[in-house]
Amino acid sequence: MTDGDNLYDRFERSFPADRQRIVLATETGRTVSYAHMIDATGRFAARLRHRGVVAGDRVTVQIDKSPEALFLYFACLTLGAIYMPLNSGYTLAELA
């Protein structure tokens, strides 16, 4: 990687020129375009940055498997943060 690059930047360089192409299709029939994924990733990254997340920080979340979980992962990559998803089935006792 070159200076200023991160893993997300490397992924994005391989995205198709037509950002309206579908990147994800869920079992429920929801589709997500590259453009939507890029926009959502940027919004998540901005929110994390606003909360003070910087490179090397851990972002621990309890989140269901979803497109949003992927967007959050990509947002962490853009910031150099460490994405730490927790099983959404964990109980409060297990989390403690």
C-alpha positions in Angstrom: 0.0 0.0 0.0 1.1 3.5 -0.6 1.0 6.4 1.9 -2.5 7.4 2.7 -3.9 4.1 1.5 -5.9 1.8 3.7 -7.5 -1.5 3.0 -10.8 0.1 2.1 -9.1 2.3 -0.5 -7.6 -0.8 -2.1 -11.1 -2.4 -2.2 -12.7 0.7 -3.7 -10.1 0.8 -6.5 -11.5 -2.5 -7.7 -15.1 -1.4 -7.7 -16.7 -1.1 -11.2 -16.9 2.3 -12.9 -20.7 2.0 -12.9 -21.4 2.6 -9.3 -25.1 1.8 -9.8 -24.3 -1.9 -10.2 -25.5 -4.1 -7.4 -22.9 -5.2 -4.9 -25.2 -7.0 -2.4 -28.5 -8.8 -2.6 -30.0 -10.1 0.6 -32.3 -13.1 1.2 -35.2 -10.7 1.7 -34.7 -9.2 -1.8 -33.0 -6.0 -0.7 -30.3 -4.8 -3.1 -27.5 -2.4 -2.5 -25.5 -0.6 -5.2 -21.9 0.3 -5.0 -22.9 4.0 -4.8 -25.1 3.3 -1.8 -22.4 1.2 -0.1 -19.8 4.0 -0.7 -22.1 6.7 0.7 -23.1 4.6 3.7 -19.5 3.7 4.5 -18.6 7.4 4.4 -21.5 8.4 6.7 -20.5 5.7 9.2 -16.9 6.8 9.0 -17.9 10.4 9.6 -20.0 9.4 12.7 -17.1 7.4 14.1 -14.7 10.3 13.5 -17.1 12.7 15.1 -17.1 10.4 18.2 -13.3 10.6 18.3 -12.4 7.2 16.7 -8.9 7.3 15.3 -6.5 4.7 13.8 -5.8 1.9 16.2 -9.0 2.4 18.3 -11.3 -0.6 18.7 -14.9 -0.3 17.7 -16.9 -3.0 19.5 -20.5 -3.4 18.4 -23.2 -6.0 18.9 -24.8 -6.1 15.5 -26.8 -8.5 13.4 -25.4 -9.7 10.1 -26.6 -7.0 7.6 -25.4 -4.7 4.9 -25.0 -2.0 7.6 -22.6 -4.3 9.5 -20.5 -4.4 6.3 -20.7 -0.6 5.9 -19.5 -0.2 9.5 -16.7 -2.6 8.9 -15.6 -0.7 5.9 -15.9 2.6 7.8 -13.5 1.2 10.4 -11.1 0.2 7.7 -11.1 3.8 6.3 -10.2 5.1 9.7 -7.7 2.4 10.5 -9.8 1.3 13.5 -10.2 -2.3 14.6 -13.7 -3.6 14.0 -14.8 -6.0 16.8 -18.3 -7.4 16.2 -20.0 -9.2 19.0 -22.5 -12.0 18.5 -26.0 -10.4 18.5 -27.2 -13.4 20.4 -25.1 -12.7 23.5 -27.2 -12.0 26.6 -26.4 -9.1 29.0 -24.8 -11.6 31.4 -22.5 -12.9 28.6 -21.6 -9.4 27.6 -20.7 -8.5 31.2 
